Amino acid sequence: MAELNGKVALITGAARGQGRAHAITLARAGADIAALDICRDLPYPRYGLSSQADLDDTVHEVQSLGRRALALVADVRSASAMEAAVQTTISTFGHIDILICNAGIADMATTWDVTEEWWDVMLDVNLKGAWLAAKYVVPHMIAQQRGGRIIMTSSVAGLKGMAGLSHYCAAKWGVVGLARSLALEVAPFGITVNTLHPTGVDTPLITGMAQAAGMPKAQLVDQLRDGHPLPVDLVAPQDIANAALWLVSDAARYVTGLELKIDAGEMLR
Ligand SMILES: NC(=O)c1ccc[n+]([C@@H]2O[C@H](COP(=O)([O-])OP(=O)(O)OC[C@H]3O[C@@H](n4cnc5c(N)ncnc54)[C@H](O)[C@@H]3O)[C@@H](O)[C@H]2O)c1
């Protein structure tokens, strides 16, 4: 499939995990990739984030597919950094056709044990970060008059309550409100906005969250598997990237405001 030839995708959180899978999958379909990540740790979550080497690996994988790739080190919480990153993408590639707001963090604690700093970082990375990316990309998409595709990664935690994850759930529900409202605003310009709602995905986030909560990863995986009508422990980053590929393809040109679950049936119960 090479239906994304000539398209440019800006992907946040692209150094590893689902973001890297999005970058490689879209590049395989013909897109050039602007891969953005923070490449350093934050006080929260209580597990490590990406490194510059991770981001470089994503870039090299895209280039090995014969596509152009740009590495952008930026914190999605920073308006000035996101404005500059979008500007660099435009000056390098000339346009942006696809935005995937994927950067995110998770961590577990009961609501009353969450500190103010912890709450703020959870909301800022997962929700404000998606807003800032859209804020700076959308005016270019409108001016380009080529339409556009925006995907925001929420979670099953953006569709239900989850004990120990209230700060994460609040942010991921917020992403749905942001995406639905933005979808209405940009529809006249031929731009679609959709959200992804994965169950547990086999990425460093799951390993890190278990470790931070002092729980063996196998125990967390057991809990997740018990919630799945389909017999699977964790879905793969590629499962999420396949859903995103469909949303940015011509096949989904009139799909907007969709909350697309990749959840092994979890939300059926
Ligand atoms: N893994 C899961 O089980 C799961 C399930 C549902 C939803 N999600 C969501 O999927 C998305 C991708 O997560 P993942 O599973 O690939 O985890 P991951 O930790 O492997 O990747 C997340 C990436 O986001 C980057 N990032 C974090 N904070 C950032 C910031 N402030 N600025 C820029 N980049 C930042 C990290 O460095 C990392 O490379 C997240 O939004 C996450 O909340 C994950």
The ligand as an SDF file (V2000), in Angstrom:
LIG
                    3D

 44 48  0  0  0  0  0  0  0  0999 V2000
    0.5490    1.0690   26.5010 N   0  0  0  0  0  0  0  0  0  0  0  0
   -0.7270    1.0260   26.8530 C   0  0  0  0  0  0  0  0  0  0  0  0
   -1.1890    0.0600   27.4770 O   0  0  0  0  0  0  0  0  0  0  0  0
   -1.6640    2.1330   26.4620 C   0  0  0  0  0  0  0  0  0  0  0  0
   -3.0570    1.8770   26.4900 C   0  0  0  0  0  0  0  0  0  0  0  0
   -3.9360    2.8870   26.1110 C   0  0  0  0  0  0  0  0  0  0  0  0
   -3.4480    4.1170   25.6950 C   0  0  0  0  0  0  0  0  0  0  0  0
   -2.0940    4.3480   25.6870 N   0  0  0  0  0  0  0  0  0  0  0  0
   -1.6250    5.6500   25.2150 C   0  0  0  0  0  0  0  0  0  0  0  0
   -0.8740    5.4240   24.0380 O   0  0  0  0  0  0  0  0  0  0  0  0
    0.0540    6.4980   23.8510 C   0  0  0  0  0  0  0  0  0  0  0  0
    1.4320    5.9360   23.5320 C   0  0  0  0  0  0  0  0  0  0  0  0
    1.9330    5.2440   24.6750 O   0  0  0  0  0  0  0  0  0  0  0  0
    2.8850    3.9810   24.5790 P   0  0  0  0  0  0  0  0  0  0  0  0
    2.1130    2.8290   25.0470 O   0  0  0  0  0  0  0  0  0  0  0  0
    3.5290    3.9130   23.2400 O   0  0  0  0  0  0  0  0  0  0  0  0
    3.9480    4.3520   25.7240 O   0  0  0  0  0  0  0  0  0  0  0  0
    5.5190    4.6990   25.6540 P   0  0  0  0  0  0  0  0  0  0  0  0
    5.8790    5.1440   27.0230 O   0  0  0  0  0  0  0  0  0  0  0  0
    6.2570    3.5700   25.0540 O   0  0  0  0  0  0  0  0  0  0  0  0
    5.5790    5.9120   24.6170 O   0  0  0  0  0  0  0  0  0  0  0  0
    5.1420    7.2040   24.9410 C   0  0  0  0  0  0  0  0  0  0  0  0
    6.1120    8.1960   24.3250 C   0  0  0  0  0  0  0  0  0  0  0  0
    5.6500    9.5300   24.6540 O   0  0  0  0  0  0  0  0  0  0  0  0
    6.8060   10.2810   24.9910 C   0  0  0  0  0  0  0  0  0  0  0  0
    6.4520   11.4130   25.8490 N   0  0  0  0  0  0  0  0  0  0  0  0
    6.0340   11.3590   27.1420 C   0  0  0  0  0  0  0  0  0  0  0  0
    5.8930   12.6010   27.6310 N   0  0  0  0  0  0  0  0  0  0  0  0
    6.2140   13.4460   26.6300 C   0  0  0  0  0  0  0  0  0  0  0  0
    6.2520   14.8600   26.5350 C   0  0  0  0  0  0  0  0  0  0  0  0
    5.9510   15.6590   27.5960 N   0  0  0  0  0  0  0  0  0  0  0  0
    6.6040   15.4260   25.3530 N   0  0  0  0  0  0  0  0  0  0  0  0
    6.9300   14.6340   24.2950 C   0  0  0  0  0  0  0  0  0  0  0  0
    6.9270   13.2990   24.3340 N   0  0  0  0  0  0  0  0  0  0  0  0
    6.5630   12.7140   25.4930 C   0  0  0  0  0  0  0  0  0  0  0  0
    7.7170    9.2950   25.7040 C   0  0  0  0  0  0  0  0  0  0  0  0
    9.0590    9.7420   25.7590 O   0  0  0  0  0  0  0  0  0  0  0  0
    7.5310    8.0360   24.8690 C   0  0  0  0  0  0  0  0  0  0  0  0
    8.4570    7.9540   23.8080 O   0  0  0  0  0  0  0  0  0  0  0  0
   -0.0230    7.3190   25.1280 C   0  0  0  0  0  0  0  0  0  0  0  0
   -0.8550    8.4480   24.8910 O   0  0  0  0  0  0  0  0  0  0  0  0
   -0.6790    6.3880   26.1270 C   0  0  0  0  0  0  0  0  0  0  0  0
   -1.3420    7.0800   27.1500 O   0  0  0  0  0  0  0  0  0  0  0  0
   -1.2120    3.3720   26.0560 C   0  0  0  0  0  0  0  0  0  0  0  0
  1  2  1  0
  2  3  2  0
  2  4  1  0
  4  5  1  0
  4 44  2  0
  5  6  2  0
  6  7  1  0
  7  8  2  0
  8  9  1  0
  8 44  1  0
  9 10  1  0
  9 42  1  0
 10 11  1  0
 11 12  1  0
 11 40  1  0
 12 13  1  0
 13 14  1  0
 14 15  2  0
 14 16  1  0
 14 17  1  0
 17 18  1  0
 18 19  2  0
 18 20  1  0
 18 21  1  0
 21 22  1  0
 22 23  1  0
 23 24  1  0
 23 38  1  0
 24 25  1  0
 25 26  1  0
 25 36  1  0
 26 27  1  0
 26 35  1  0
 27 28  2  0
 28 29  1  0
 29 30  1  0
 29 35  2  0
 30 31  1  0
 30 32  2  0
 32 33  1  0
 33 34  2  0
 34 35  1  0
 36 37  1  0
 36 38  1  0
 38 39  1  0
 40 41  1  0
 40 42  1  0
 42 43  1  0
M  CHG  2   8   1  16  -1
M  END
$$$$
